[in-house]
Amino acid sequence: MGSGLAGHIAKKHDVIIGSRDPARARAAASHVDGATGASYKEAAEGCDVAVIAVPYSAVKSLAEVSEELGGDLVISMVNPLRLGDGLREYGLKSGSAAEEVAAALHKSRVATAFNNIPPSLFRMKELPEVDTLVAADERSTYEEAAAVARCVPGIRPLYAGPLKEARTIEEITPLMLNLAQLNRTGSLAPRFVSAGSRA
Ligand SMILES: NC(=O)c1ccc[n+]([C@@H]2O[C@H](COP(=O)([O-])OP(=O)(O)OC[C@H]3O[C@@H](n4cnc5c(N)ncnc54)[C@H](OP(=O)(O)O)[C@@H]3O)[C@@H](O)[C@H]2O)c1
């Protein structure tokens, strides 16, 4: 997800791909025009906007870069998933990954976005029109995250309300993965259509 998104953002902005292993980050960046690779700490120090594209199990370790990301916009795309009875399930009893990101990075402005976008979409030659649901406590934080989402052609950001709504957004991902598996559709991405004016 991180490298795929970086490929689009790097067309408009400088991008640093972070990794636990800087050599691995540089190798990933060598496939993305306009991107460089660095350790997580260096990437956190050098950025204004951080996109968190690591597994849920790594969220707690974000506290190690809370100073470096202080004052920055942070976008979580993290989905806490587990495998149930042959299907994916949402992994948290309460709260959301994005709220845990915000707790670890209490000096940053945190939004969630891209949760329901499959990585295959970033590699498509003709990108379809899809929606990404964005939650953030402040409307201004949503606007900043929406500008990042619009770096990917075809993606329309929709404001979903405060960060506590992240749970509902993250929960859509196991549903979408299960829909794709049960109906053999290939990867799915959401698109909401207008159904007339408000009553
Ligand atoms: N795949 C999807 O369909 C999809 C869609 C939307 C959102 N998401 C969410 O987006 C995030 C990234 O998904 P992904 O499929 O790209 O994940 P991934 O390939 O499993 O992991 C992404 C990167 O995270 C780093 N990482 C792994 N374990 C780590 C740890 N313990 N501490 C720090 N870094 C660690 C690894 O980089 P290094 O080894 O180089 O450090 C790895 O390349 C996940 O939270 C996922 O839930 C996924």
The ligand as a Tripos MOL2 file, in Angstrom:
@<TRIPOS>MOLECULE
LIG
   48    52     1     0     0
SMALL
NO_CHARGES

@<TRIPOS>ATOM
      1 N1         -3.3870   -4.6260    1.6720 N.am      1 LIG1
      2 C1         -4.6010   -4.0680    1.6450 C.2       1 LIG1
      3 O1         -5.5250   -4.5270    0.9640 O.2       1 LIG1
      4 C2         -4.8570   -2.8300    2.4550 C.ar      1 LIG1
      5 C3         -5.8140   -1.9040    2.0320 C.ar      1 LIG1
      6 C4         -6.0170   -0.7370    2.7800 C.ar      1 LIG1
      7 C5         -5.2990   -0.5430    3.9680 C.ar      1 LIG1
      8 N2         -4.4100   -1.5070    4.3600 N.ar      1 LIG1
      9 C6         -3.6910   -1.2750    5.6110 C.3       1 LIG1
     10 O2         -2.5180   -0.5680    5.2520 O.3       1 LIG1
     11 C7         -1.4130   -0.9960    6.0560 C.3       1 LIG1
     12 C8         -0.3200   -1.5010    5.1380 C.3       1 LIG1
     13 O3         -0.8190   -2.6000    4.4080 O.3       1 LIG1
     14 P1          0.1890   -3.4820    3.5180 P.3       1 LIG1
     15 O4         -0.6170   -4.5920    2.9660 O.co2     1 LIG1
     16 O5          0.9870   -2.5990    2.6260 O.co2     1 LIG1
     17 O6          1.1320   -4.0330    4.7100 O.3       1 LIG1
     18 P2          2.4880   -4.9180    4.6600 P.3       1 LIG1
     19 O7          2.9680   -5.0480    3.2620 O.co2     1 LIG1
     20 O8          2.2290   -6.1460    5.4560 O.co2     1 LIG1
     21 O9          3.4530   -4.0070    5.5240 O.3       1 LIG1
     22 C9          3.8850   -2.7530    5.0670 C.3       1 LIG1
     23 C10         5.2520   -2.4640    5.6230 C.3       1 LIG1
     24 O10         5.1880   -2.3140    7.0420 O.3       1 LIG1
     25 C11         6.4990   -2.5330    7.5620 C.3       1 LIG1
     26 N3          6.3910   -3.2950    8.8190 N.ar      1 LIG1
     27 C12         5.9830   -4.5690    8.9660 C.ar      1 LIG1
     28 N4          6.0210   -4.9220   10.2820 N.ar      1 LIG1
     29 C13         6.4660   -3.8370   10.9540 C.ar      1 LIG1
     30 C14         6.7110   -3.5550   12.3270 C.ar      1 LIG1
     31 N5          6.5070   -4.4850   13.2810 N.pl3     1 LIG1
     32 N6          7.1610   -2.3250   12.6570 N.ar      1 LIG1
     33 C15         7.3670   -1.3840   11.7250 C.ar      1 LIG1
     34 N7          7.1670   -1.5860   10.4010 N.ar      1 LIG1
     35 C16         6.7070   -2.7930   10.0270 C.ar      1 LIG1
     36 C17         7.2640   -3.3480    6.5080 C.3       1 LIG1
     37 O11         8.3330   -2.5580    6.0170 O.3       1 LIG1
     38 P3          9.8470   -2.8740    6.4660 P.3       1 LIG1
     39 O12         9.9380   -4.3730    6.6650 O.co2     1 LIG1
     40 O13        10.6300   -2.3900    5.2930 O.co2     1 LIG1
     41 O14        10.0650   -2.1000    7.7130 O.co2     1 LIG1
     42 C18         6.2470   -3.5820    5.4050 C.3       1 LIG1
     43 O15         6.7890   -3.4970    4.1040 O.3       1 LIG1
     44 C19        -1.9530   -2.0870    7.0030 C.3       1 LIG1
     45 O16        -2.2410   -1.5270    8.2490 O.3       1 LIG1
     46 C20        -3.2410   -2.5480    6.3350 C.3       1 LIG1
     47 O17        -4.2120   -2.9470    7.2700 O.3       1 LIG1
     48 C21        -4.1430   -2.6060    3.6200 C.ar      1 LIG1
@<TRIPOS>BOND
     1     1     2 1
     2     2     3 2
     3     2     4 1
     4     4     5 ar
     5     4    48 ar
     6     5     6 ar
     7     6     7 ar
     8     7     8 ar
     9     8     9 1
    10     8    48 ar
    11     9    10 1
    12     9    46 1
    13    10    11 1
    14    11    12 1
    15    11    44 1
    16    12    13 1
    17    13    14 1
    18    14    15 2
    19    14    16 1
    20    14    17 1
    21    17    18 1
    22    18    19 2
    23    18    20 1
    24    18    21 1
    25    21    22 1
    26    22    23 1
    27    23    24 1
    28    23    42 1
    29    24    25 1
    30    25    26 1
    31    25    36 1
    32    26    27 ar
    33    26    35 ar
    34    27    28 ar
    35    28    29 ar
    36    29    30 ar
    37    29    35 ar
    38    30    31 1
    39    30    32 ar
    40    32    33 ar
    41    33    34 ar
    42    34    35 ar
    43    36    37 1
    44    36    42 1
    45    37    38 1
    46    38    39 2
    47    38    40 1
    48    38    41 1
    49    42    43 1
    50    44    45 1
    51    44    46 1
    52    46    47 1
@<TRIPOS>SUBSTRUCTURE
     1 LIG1         1 GROUP 0 **** ****
